[in-house]
C-alpha cells in the first residue's frame, strides 16, 4: 500500500499551478505580440497582390509601347537621312 506524502502532494500542486501560469503567460505574450505587429504594420502602405499585378501589367504594356515608338522613330530617322 502506498502512503500519501503531503510534501510530494504539495510539490505536485505547485508544479501544476506553475505550468498553468506559464501557459497563461505564453498565451498573453503571443496575443500582445500579435497586437503590436498589427499596430506596426497597420500604418504602412502595402498593396494587395491584385494591385501589384495590375501595375505590373501596365508597366509591361508601357514598355512595349515605348519599344514600338523607338522603332518607329528609328525608321523615320532612317528615311530622313
C-alpha positions, 0 to 999 in steps of 0.5 A: 500500500502506498502512503500519501506524502503531503510534501510530494502532494504539495510539490505536485500542486505547485508544479501544476499551478506553475505550468498553468501560469506559464501557459497563461503567460505564453498565451498573453505574450503571443496575443500582445505580440500579435497586437503590436505587429498589427499596430506596426504594420497597420500604418504602412502602405502595402498593396494587395497582390491584385494591385501589384499585378495590375501595375505590373501589367501596365508597366509591361504594356508601357514598355512595349509601347515605348519599344514600338515608338523607338522603332518607329522613330528609328525608321523615320530617322532612317528615311530622313537621312 
